[in-house]
Amino acid sequence: MINTKIARFYVALYGILALNSVNSECEVKDLVSQCGGFCFRAIWPILDHISYHHGSGSSLSDVNRQDSQLKLDDIGRQLAAQHQIQSSLASSQGEAKKIIPKNFEKIGSGFYYIEQNQKLNWFAAGDFCRRNGAHLVSFSNITEFNDVSAKVINTNEYWLDINNLGNKGEYISSTTGNIASFLKWHWSEPSGGSSNNCVLFWNSVMYDRTCEQLTLFVCEIDV
């Protein structure tokens, strides 16, 4: 009985491989391990169908190739849908497991690190944030700006991610590569000086300064 089943399976497997002109070898364990048993169960009716015709003395030319191809196409769509669902779940799980570095604190709706000791130029400050999985703070609206401003020492200056190193007068977020979505200049700013290409905030308003100035900074991590 067991030998009959084994013979029946190999005949069936040979039939479907011949039907699709596939020259590579395929083992049952590959089907099970690669598809989690799903594709193997899905194609079994086709294997059974071909095996039946082969066992009854019919040649492969008697098998309805178009019908079999339609079934295989349907299986392909099911596998693609399953793969998409699994990818979405994996992505969601990865985001849920993202670890926030210990020095970052939740302020409003975001997570920020406020450097209160080490002063760096704008480039080094951005590099520090990136090495910690973050970026220089990028405010999207007045609410975010006010939330963080309330947490810093107003007598200190802090770098933002904004600069006009590319085009003078066009202030870009280094995080997004787009024009900064939120700016709150001091009434005398931007000064427009030839070397004042980077932006910081102090006492709840923004100023442009030379990027080489040593200043405290705020990092923001996306979650």
PyMOL commands that set and color helices and strands:
alter all, ss='L'
color gray80, all
select helices_A, chain A and resi 2-19+28-35+38-55+60-62+65-96+122-131+142-149
alter helices_A, ss='H'
color red, helices_A
select strands_A, chain A and resi 105-107+110-114+135-136+157-163+172-173+198-202+205-209+216-221
alter strands_A, ss='S'
color yellow, strands_A
deselect
rebuild
show_as cartoon
